[in-house]
Amino acid sequence: MIDYPARIGLASLPTPFKKLEKYVVPNFDGNIWIKHDELTGTEVSGNKVRKLEFSIAHALEENCNTLITCGGIQSNHCRATAVLGAKLGLKVHLILRGQKPEFLQGNLLLDHLAGAQITYLSTNDWGSHTAVAESLREKYAVEGGKAHFIPTGASDEIGIWGYIAAWEELSRNFEENDVDPEYVVIATGSGGTQAGLLVGAQIYRSITKVVAFNVCDDASYFRDKIRADVSLWKQRYNVEFDETDLNILTLEGYMGPAYGEAEDIVFKTIANLAKVEGVFLDPVYTGKAFHGMVSELSLGDRGRLQGAKDIVFIHTGGLFGVFPQHKNFQFV
């Protein structure tokens, strides 16, 4: 048994685990299973809420009444934090990268509807966002409150717990469906989901490999980020664990032009999966990772997912991110 820290039940768990029945990948005769973490809730859907169960529980233990966090204009994590703050009666202050757009849509619209306070920082000034967060924390302290800062994606030594717990849930999914997958595949952007799954797999001594497709940065960034976060996790919770033994596999080549920007083939993959299976991906995270996965599978023995008979794709959510990019689906 794992000795978990404080946790508040915010997600609808366990999420469904289902096999794709009609989607065809050339040169692949195995099974693709979907872990539907886009169904962790409705307005708080996606992987972020698993991590926030621990991050917000920690804030409440510290008697905080305000949550400060940060991300892109269409951040799924910021939207989930804003909505959960409203549900729990906590103030939420978001620091968003970019200029305030003329029209509010997608996650940003939900941020506003949930009553979050928002500070916008230009891309050029983004390097100062942690300093801005600290100044906001001090401001709320002067006003008699207490704020807790949650980093991008809740990807730190506290948020890691979310996907350690998710691996425990996945282990039950494998057993219930009599499946022993060669790979579990995810999109990685801030590294927290990837880190938690890697730690969970190692704790449970699983031979299943965790494979991530990066939607920003590069493989070396995620290697260093994950080892640093896991090291801090060990120190904070006094856990015996060898982070140097983590098999950190981040497959490059499918990021596209930039974070938040996808190539036409990704939008076509999203539309095809929706049409064939009724499963909706997003163009920022899951669409890129799913496209990367099927591209590698279609290469057979020449691909980087060799020997796969059963492969699990974790759908980490992001549906609201489809709407700001609706013009890229004009071919439908």
VOMI-463174 format. One line per 10 residues: number of its first residue (from 1); their letters; for each residue x, z, y of C-alpha. Coordinates in pm, 1 decimal, decimal comma, always signed. Each point is the difference from the previous one (the first is absolute). Layout:
BEGIN
NUM) A) X:Z:Y; ...
This chain:
BEGIN
1) MIDYPARIGL) +0,0:+0,0:+0,0; +114,6:-80,4:+352,0; -10,2:+282,4:+253,7; -164,3:-173,7:+295,0; +2,0:+143,9:+353,5; -314,5:+44,7:+210,3; -236,2:-295,5:-28,5; -337,4:-76,1:+154,6; -238,6:-227,9:-190,8; -60,4:-297,4:+227,7
11) ASLPTPFKKL) +10,3:-301,6:-232,2; -261,1:-119,9:-248,8; +199,9:+47,1:-319,2; +73,1:-118,1:-259,1; -7,7:-360,2:+116,4; -106,6:-276,1:-241,5; +250,7:-167,1:-232,0; -115,1:-343,6:-111,1; +139,1:-316,4:-152,6; -32,1:-334,9:+175,3
21) EKYVVPNFDG) -216,9:-215,5:-225,5; -7,0:-345,4:+160,5; +305,6:-30,9:+223,3; +253,8:-237,6:-155,2; +375,9:+10,0:+61,7; +190,8:-307,9:-124,0; +250,2:+70,5:-280,5; -126,5:+357,7:-42,1; -210,0:+96,6:-301,1; -1,2:+376,4:+55,1
31) NIWIKHDELT) -240,9:+231,6:+178,8; -14,7:+98,3:+366,4; -159,2:+337,8:+63,4; -108,3:+119,6:+345,2; +18,7:+362,9:+108,6; -268,1:-7,1:+267,3; +135,7:+235,4:+264,2; -186,7:-203,6:+260,1; -294,3:+203,7:-130,8; +132,4:+344,2:+95,5
41) GTEVSGNKVR) -283,7:+8,0:+253,2; -187,2:-228,1:+235,4; +123,0:+37,7:+355,6; +312,2:+184,2:-129,3; +70,1:-250,3:-277,4; +348,8:-68,3:-129,8; +315,5:+174,4:-111,8; +60,4:+199,9:+317,5; -269,4:+256,3:-74,1; +179,4:+113,0:-316,5
51) KLEFSIAHAL) +301,1:+95,9:+211,2; -214,1:+146,8:+277,3; -157,0:+241,2:-248,3; +335,1:+180,7:+1,9; +108,2:-71,7:+359,5; -322,9:+131,6:+153,0; -9,0:+297,6:-237,9; +347,0:+89,4:+125,6; -118,6:-32,2:+362,5; -294,8:+228,6:-67,6
61) EENCNTLITC) +227,6:+255,3:-165,8; +203,8:-3,8:+321,5; -319,8:+63,9:+201,6; +22,7:-334,7:+176,5; -305,6:-139,4:+178,3; +152,8:-338,0:+89,3; +157,9:-282,2:-200,5; +247,1:-238,8:+162,1; +102,1:-311,2:-187,6; +118,8:-354,0:+59,4
71) GGIQSNHCRA) -9,0:-358,7:-121,7; -88,6:-355,5:+90,1; -309,4:-103,2:+194,1; -181,5:-68,3:-328,0; +153,1:+291,2:-191,7; -204,2:+99,6:-306,8; +168,3:+339,3:+7,0; -94,2:+66,0:+363,4; -360,4:-100,3:-67,2; -20,3:+230,0:-302,7
81) TAVLGAKLGL) +149,8:+286,5:+201,5; -242,8:-58,7:+287,3; -302,9:-0,3:-229,2; +111,8:+301,5:-200,1; +72,6:+188,9:+320,1; -357,2:-66,5:+111,8; -133,6:+119,1:-336,0; +205,6:+319,8:+12,3; -48,1:+80,8:+368,0; +365,1:-64,4:+90,7
91) KVHLILRGQK) +125,1:-180,8:+309,1; +195,3:-315,7:-79,2; +251,2:-167,1:+230,6; +133,3:-338,9:-110,2; +315,4:-168,1:+125,0; -47,1:-372,1:-62,3; +262,0:-273,8:+15,3; -102,6:-280,7:+234,0; -217,3:-66,4:+302,2; -368,2:+89,3:+5,1
101) PEFLQGNLLL) -185,1:-319,0:-91,1; -286,4:-143,6:+201,8; -240,9:+38,5:-291,0; -22,0:+297,0:-235,8; -37,6:-99,1:-363,8; +100,4:+101,8:-349,7; +176,9:+334,3:-35,2; +46,9:+38,1:+375,1; -374,6:-13,7:+59,0; -48,6:+275,0:-259,6
111) DHLAGAQITY) +273,6:+208,0:+167,1; -196,8:-9,3:+324,0; -335,0:+64,8:-166,4; +148,8:+305,8:-173,8; +102,0:+139,8:+337,5; +377,7:-16,6:-35,5; +217,4:+24,9:+310,5; +235,3:-297,7:+13,6; +336,5:-58,4:+163,5; +128,3:-358,4:-13,7
121) LSTNDWGSHT) +373,8:-72,5:-13,7; +147,5:-345,3:+34,0; +209,6:-137,2:-283,9; +308,5:+35,4:+217,7; -74,2:+368,9:+59,8; -94,2:+81,7:-358,5; +334,9:+163,8:-66,6; -115,9:+289,1:+216,5; -322,2:+70,7:-193,3; +128,4:+321,0:-160,9
131) AVAESLREKY) +102,1:+128,9:+344,4; -345,3:-90,2:+129,8; -154,1:+188,9:-292,2; +208,7:+306,9:+82,9; -105,3:-11,7:+365,2; -363,4:-20,7:-109,0; +50,4:+295,2:-234,0; +139,9:+201,3:+290,2; -290,2:-109,7:+222,7; -258,1:+124,6:-251,0
141) AVEGGKAHFI) +192,2:+327,4:-38,5; -16,4:+58,3:+377,6; -375,3:-58,7:-20,8; -27,9:+272,1:-263,5; -15,8:-222,2:-306,5; +236,7:-74,2:-283,7; +81,1:-349,9:-121,7; +152,9:-127,9:-322,0; +186,5:-331,6:+3,5; -51,5:-229,2:-300,5
151) PTGASDEIGI) +250,6:-287,8:-14,3; -89,9:-364,7:-58,6; -207,9:-36,9:-314,9; +27,8:+374,1:-73,2; +319,3:-107,4:-173,1; +209,0:+314,3:-8,2; +81,0:+285,0:-235,8; -357,0:+133,3:+30,7; -183,5:-329,8:-42,3; +202,3:-81,3:-313,5
161) WGYIAAWEEL) -227,2:+238,2:-190,0; -291,4:-241,0:+36,4; +144,7:-255,0:-235,8; +162,5:+250,1:-231,2; -358,0:+112,3:-61,1; -107,8:-364,1:-22,7; +248,7:-58,6:-282,3; -157,5:+286,4:-189,5; -334,3:-177,8:+45,2; +154,0:-332,3:-106,2
171) SRNFEENDVD) +133,8:+160,9:-317,3; -356,3:+89,3:-95,9; -111,7:-356,7:+81,1; +266,8:-137,8:-233,1; -102,0:+232,7:-279,9; -373,7:-62,0:+40,0; +50,2:-378,3:-5,7; +268,3:+1,4:-271,7; +242,4:-185,7:+223,6; +374,2:+49,6:+44,9
181) PEYVVIATGS) +87,0:-219,9:+299,6; +346,2:-136,4:+55,2; -44,8:+4,8:+379,0; -201,2:+172,6:+270,5; +2,1:-217,2:+313,6; -61,5:+103,2:+361,1; +53,5:-115,2:+356,4; +245,0:+218,5:+189,6; +12,3:+44,4:+376,6; +98,6:+357,8:+83,3
191) GGTQAGLLVG) +122,7:+93,1:-347,8; -212,6:+307,1:-71,6; -221,8:-149,5:-269,2; +302,5:-155,0:-168,3; +189,7:+329,6:+12,4; -286,6:+203,2:-144,0; -54,9:-241,8:-287,9; +370,7:-4,5:-84,2; +16,2:+379,0:-4,1; -320,2:+23,6:-202,1
201) AQIYRSITKV) +122,7:-252,1:-255,1; +327,3:+188,3:-39,8; -173,5:+338,1:-33,4; -224,0:-143,6:-272,5; +296,1:-178,5:-162,4; -179,6:-331,2:+10,7; +182,9:-320,2:-92,6; -235,4:-198,5:+223,4; +191,1:-147,7:+292,6; -130,6:+41,9:+354,9
211) VAFNVCDDAS) +50,1:-329,3:+185,2; -64,0:-35,2:+371,9; -27,4:-307,5:+219,8; +115,8:+76,3:+352,5; -220,5:-98,9:+293,8; +267,8:+98,1:+252,3; +369,4:+99,7:+5,1; +203,2:-70,5:-315,3; +88,2:+144,2:-339,6; +295,9:+201,8:+130,0
221) YFRDKIRADV) -224,0:+167,3:+260,4; -246,5:+116,0:-263,7; +277,6:+119,8:-229,5; +144,7:+219,3:+274,0; -340,6:+114,3:+133,6; -131,4:+100,2:-341,5; +311,8:+191,7:-100,3; +2,9:+181,9:+333,2; -369,1:+94,7:-22,5; +33,2:+113,5:-362,4
231) SLWKQRYNVE) +303,4:+207,9:+91,1; -201,5:+172,5:+274,9; -288,4:+47,5:-247,1; +236,3:+176,0:-241,1; +125,7:+231,1:+273,9; -340,1:+84,8:+146,8; -164,4:+76,0:-334,8; +305,8:+124,8:-188,8; -36,1:-261,0:-274,3; +267,0:-93,8:-250,9
241) FDETDLNILT) +10,5:-377,4:+2,5; +268,8:-270,0:-7,9; -85,9:-254,1:+268,0; +314,2:-200,2:-81,9; -165,3:-91,7:-332,0; -300,5:-167,1:+164,4; -35,6:-366,2:-97,0; -94,1:-134,3:+344,6; -107,2:-363,3:-43,7; -104,5:-175,0:+320,7
251) LEGYMGPAYG) -42,2:-376,2:-43,0; +72,8:-196,9:+313,8; -115,9:-348,0:+91,5; -371,4:+39,4:+73,7; -5,4:+177,8:+336,9; -84,3:-321,6:+185,6; +80,3:-57,4:+367,8; -19,4:+369,8:+94,1; -187,0:+323,4:-59,2; -369,8:-68,4:+51,1
261) EAEDIVFKTI) +47,3:-377,7:-18,3; -66,9:-193,2:-319,6; +49,2:-356,1:-118,6; -296,3:-227,4:-80,9; +50,5:+46,3:-374,6; -68,2:+372,5:+35,0; -335,7:-63,2:+167,8; -85,9:-248,7:-274,1; +94,5:+255,9:-266,2; -225,3:+257,6:+169,0
271) ANLAKVEGVF) -290,9:-245,0:+10,0; +53,1:-110,0:-361,1; +4,2:+354,0:-140,7; -309,7:+89,2:+201,4; -182,0:-309,5:-127,4; +99,5:+43,3:-364,8; -7,6:+379,1:-41,8; -173,4:+144,4:+307,1; +318,1:+191,9:+86,8; +102,1:-10,7:+366,6
281) LDPVYTGKAF) +363,2:+30,5:+107,4; +144,7:+12,3:+351,7; +262,8:-225,3:+164,4; +231,1:+282,2:+111,6; +67,7:+185,7:-325,5; -187,2:-74,9:-320,1; -35,0:-373,9:+51,6; +375,2:-43,7:+32,6; +75,7:+224,1:-298,4; -262,1:-160,8:-224,6
291) HGMVSELSLG) +126,1:-346,6:+93,4; +354,3:+113,6:-76,0; -107,5:+141,6:-335,7; -184,3:-312,9:-118,4; +280,8:-222,7:+127,9; +256,4:+190,6:-204,8; -228,0:+9,6:-305,9; -58,1:-374,7:+18,9; +376,9:-55,8:-29,0; -4,9:+151,6:-348,9
301) DRGRLQGAKD) +345,2:+89,0:-126,2; +150,4:-130,6:+324,6; -194,6:+254,5:+205,6; +85,7:+358,9:+85,6; -291,2:+144,9:-198,1; +123,8:-113,7:-336,9; -163,6:+120,3:-319,7; -322,8:+114,8:+160,8; -297,6:+22,1:-233,1; -191,2:+259,9:+198,4
311) IVFIHTGGLF) +63,4:+37,6:+369,9; -176,0:+236,1:+241,3; -56,0:-89,9:+364,0; -84,0:+293,4:+225,6; -245,6:-117,6:+262,6; +96,6:+217,1:+295,0; -285,1:-113,3:+226,8; +17,1:-158,8:+343,1; -332,7:-183,7:+3,9; -59,0:+67,4:+371,0
321) GVFPQHKNFQ) +321,4:-191,2:+71,5; -166,9:-322,3:-114,4; -231,8:-19,0:+299,8; +259,9:-33,3:+281,4; +149,2:-293,8:-194,5; -327,9:-176,0:-78,5; +117,9:-326,2:+157,3; +255,5:-39,5:-280,2; -287,4:-38,9:-247,9; -150,3:-305,1:+167,9
331) FV) +82,1:-208,5:-309,9; -259,6:+193,4:-204,2
